[in-house]
Amino acid sequence: MTAAALSLRGLRYRWPGAAADTLAIDELSLLPGDTVFLRGPSGCGKSTLLSLAAGVVLPDAGEAQLLGQSWAGLGASARDRHRAAHLGYIFQQFNLLPYLSVLDNVRLPLRFSPARARRAGPGAAEALLERTGLPSTLWGQRADRLSVGQQQRVAAARALIGAPEVVIADEPTSALDEPLREAFMALLLDSCAQAGSALLFVSHDARLAERFARVVDLPTLNHAGRPA
């Protein structure tokens, strides 16, 4: 059997101060190359689930594993290294470093992961940015001088560089118009397919769901608050 790239089992998490569990997920696993569209209304815990999957937040019970390694079994520095080596994350707020250039933001994961740097090779950042449609005249500019839509494309290139085994995307097309959204989705899905990366994707845009191998409804998956 192929080992899961990303696995959540018996996971329980309660927002600080909450009276009951926010998330209760018995199982969610992605194999290498899987593409999963995660949907649900605002406030149902989608971004929290992504943070648990990425080891940014640790569960109160159960296990979240990346490539067979439990996040809870690692210290904070080791989690950072494991994440940098194996996971690309497109944050809803982008999380670009404003004082770095576009190119330096895209190359940032390569500074923290020799494995991703080897896989990327020379010119990888430029090739990804070209595929996003971001003009080369902007590549040397500080990231905070870009528009929201431009920053979103830079964040995608940063997540994809070096072919991480798992890519997590939190509302990555929200600031893009239709032509840019189509190009963005082609880049994301093609890059993951070529690298064999598993993709966990959150969006309110239901039109995108048909592009994915699986659609997971979080309110159905999550049994927090239901009668035992």
matplotlib code that plots the C-alpha trace (Angstrom):
import matplotlib.pyplot as plt

x = [0.0, 1.1, 1.8, -0.3, 1.4, -0.9, -3.0, -5.3, -6.7, -8.8, -8.2, -9.8, -9.3, -11.0, -10.6, -9.2, -12.1, -14.6, -17.0, -16.8, -14.6, -14.4, -13.1, -13.6, -12.2, -12.0, -9.9, -8.8, -5.8, -4.2, -2.0, 0.8, -0.8, -4.3, -6.2, -8.9, -11.3, -12.3, -15.5, -17.8, -19.4, -17.4, -16.5, -16.8, -13.1, -11.5, -8.5, -8.1, -8.0, -5.3, -3.3, -3.5, -2.6, 0.5, 1.6, 1.1, -1.3, -1.2, -4.4, -5.7, -6.0, -5.4, -2.6, -1.8, 1.1, 3.1, 4.9, 4.4, 5.8, 3.5, 3.7, 3.2, 6.4, 8.6, 9.8, 9.0, 12.3, 12.0, 8.4, 9.7, 12.4, 10.0, 7.4, 10.0, 11.4, 8.1, 5.2, 4.2, 1.5, -0.5, -1.8, -5.0, -3.1, -0.1, 2.5, 5.1, 8.1, 7.4, 11.0, 12.2, 11.9, 9.4, 12.2, 13.7, 10.2, 9.7, 13.2, 12.8, 11.9, 15.1, 17.1, 15.6, 15.5, 18.5, 16.3, 13.9, 16.8, 18.3, 14.9, 14.3, 17.6, 18.7, 16.0, 13.1, 11.8, 11.8, 10.1, 7.3, 6.8, 6.6, 3.9, 1.9, 1.9, 3.6, 5.6, 9.4, 9.6, 8.1, 10.4, 12.9, 10.4, 9.6, 6.6, 4.6, 4.5, 2.5, -1.3, -3.2, -3.7, 0.0, 1.0, -1.3, 0.6, 3.9, 2.7, 1.7, 5.1, 6.8, 4.6, 5.3, 9.1, 11.2, 8.3, 7.1, 5.3, 2.2, 0.7, -2.0, -3.9, -6.3, -8.6, -5.8, -7.9, -10.0, -8.2, -8.0, -10.2, -11.4, -8.6, -5.9, -7.9, -7.8, -4.1, -3.5, -5.4, -3.6, -0.3, -1.2, -2.8, -0.1, 2.7, 1.3, 0.7, 4.2, 5.7, 3.3, 2.4, -0.8, -3.0, -5.4, -7.4, -10.0, -12.2, -15.7, -15.7, -17.8, -17.0, -13.5, -14.5, -14.9, -11.2, -10.4, -10.4, -12.2, -14.6, -14.8, -17.5, -16.1, -19.4, -20.1, -16.6, -16.6, -18.7, -17.9, -21.0, -23.1, -24.7, -22.4]
y = [0.0, 3.5, 5.5, 8.7, 12.0, 13.7, 12.0, 13.2, 10.5, 10.8, 14.5, 16.8, 20.5, 23.1, 26.9, 28.6, 29.5, 27.3, 25.2, 22.2, 20.8, 22.9, 20.0, 16.2, 14.4, 10.6, 10.4, 12.4, 11.1, 12.2, 9.9, 11.2, 13.0, 13.3, 16.5, 17.3, 20.3, 21.1, 23.1, 24.5, 27.8, 30.5, 29.8, 26.0, 25.5, 25.1, 27.3, 25.7, 22.3, 23.4, 24.8, 21.4, 19.6, 21.8, 21.5, 25.3, 24.3, 21.0, 19.0, 18.5, 14.8, 12.4, 12.8, 14.9, 13.4, 14.7, 11.8, 9.5, 12.0, 13.2, 16.9, 16.4, 14.2, 17.1, 20.2, 23.7, 24.0, 20.4, 21.2, 24.2, 22.2, 19.4, 21.9, 23.7, 20.5, 18.9, 21.3, 24.3, 26.5, 29.3, 31.4, 33.3, 36.4, 35.4, 36.0, 37.4, 39.1, 42.8, 43.9, 41.2, 41.3, 39.1, 36.7, 36.5, 35.7, 32.8, 31.5, 31.6, 27.9, 26.9, 28.7, 26.4, 23.1, 21.8, 19.0, 21.5, 23.6, 20.5, 19.7, 23.2, 23.8, 27.1, 29.3, 27.6, 30.8, 32.7, 29.8, 29.7, 33.5, 33.5, 30.8, 33.0, 35.8, 38.2, 40.6, 40.3, 44.0, 43.4, 40.5, 42.8, 44.9, 44.7, 42.4, 45.1, 47.2, 44.7, 44.5, 41.9, 39.7, 40.0, 39.0, 36.0, 34.7, 35.2, 33.2, 30.4, 30.3, 30.3, 27.3, 25.3, 25.8, 22.7, 20.3, 19.8, 16.5, 18.3, 21.6, 23.3, 26.2, 28.4, 30.5, 31.0, 32.5, 35.0, 38.1, 36.9, 37.7, 34.9, 34.8, 34.9, 32.4, 30.0, 30.4, 30.1, 26.8, 25.4, 26.2, 24.8, 21.5, 20.9, 21.6, 19.2, 16.5, 16.8, 16.6, 14.0, 16.4, 15.9, 19.1, 20.1, 23.1, 25.3, 27.7, 29.2, 29.1, 25.9, 26.2, 24.9, 21.7, 19.7, 20.1, 17.9, 14.1, 14.4, 16.9, 16.8, 18.6, 19.7, 20.0, 16.4, 15.2, 17.0, 15.5, 18.0, 18.9, 16.0, 13.5, 10.5]
z = [0.0, -0.7, 2.4, 3.0, 2.3, 4.8, 7.4, 10.2, 12.5, 15.6, 15.5, 18.1, 18.5, 20.6, 20.0, 23.1, 25.4, 23.5, 25.5, 23.1, 20.4, 17.2, 15.1, 15.6, 12.5, 12.6, 9.4, 6.4, 4.4, 1.1, -0.9, -3.1, -6.1, -4.5, -5.1, -2.5, -2.6, 1.0, 1.2, 3.9, 5.1, 6.7, 10.3, 10.1, 10.8, 7.3, 8.0, 11.4, 9.8, 7.4, 10.2, 12.0, 8.9, 8.5, 12.0, 12.6, 15.4, 17.3, 18.1, 21.6, 20.8, 17.9, 15.3, 12.3, 10.2, 7.2, 5.4, 8.4, 10.9, 13.6, 14.2, 17.9, 18.0, 16.9, 18.8, 17.4, 15.4, 14.0, 12.9, 11.1, 9.3, 8.4, 7.1, 5.0, 3.5, 2.5, 2.5, 0.4, 1.9, 0.2, 3.0, 2.8, 3.8, 1.6, 4.4, 2.0, 3.5, 2.5, 2.5, 0.2, -3.6, -5.5, -6.6, -3.1, -1.6, -4.1, -3.4, 0.4, 0.9, -0.9, 1.8, 4.5, 2.6, 0.7, -0.7, -2.3, -3.5, -5.3, -6.9, -8.0, -9.8, -11.4, -12.8, -11.0, -9.4, -12.7, -14.5, -12.0, -12.0, -15.8, -15.6, -13.2, -15.8, -13.4, -15.6, -15.2, -14.6, -11.2, -10.1, -8.5, -6.7, -3.0, -2.4, -0.6, -3.7, -5.6, -5.9, -3.9, -6.9, -7.8, -4.3, -4.5, -7.5, -5.8, -2.8, -5.1, -6.8, -3.4, -2.3, -5.4, -5.8, -5.2, -5.7, -2.0, -1.4, 0.0, -1.0, 1.1, -0.4, 1.6, -0.6, -3.2, -6.0, -4.0, -5.4, -9.0, -11.9, -14.2, -16.7, -14.0, -12.0, -14.9, -15.4, -11.6, -11.4, -14.4, -12.8, -9.4, -10.7, -13.4, -11.0, -8.4, -11.0, -12.4, -8.9, -7.6, -4.8, -2.8, -2.9, -0.1, -1.4, 0.3, -1.6, -1.6, -5.4, -6.0, -9.8, -9.0, -7.3, -10.6, -11.2, -8.2, -7.7, -4.4, -2.8, 1.0, 2.9, 6.2, 8.1, 7.1, 8.0, 11.3, 14.0, 16.8, 18.7, 17.4, 19.7, 20.5]

ax = plt.figure().add_subplot(projection="3d")
ax.plot(x, y, z, "-o")
ax.set_aspect("equal")
plt.show()
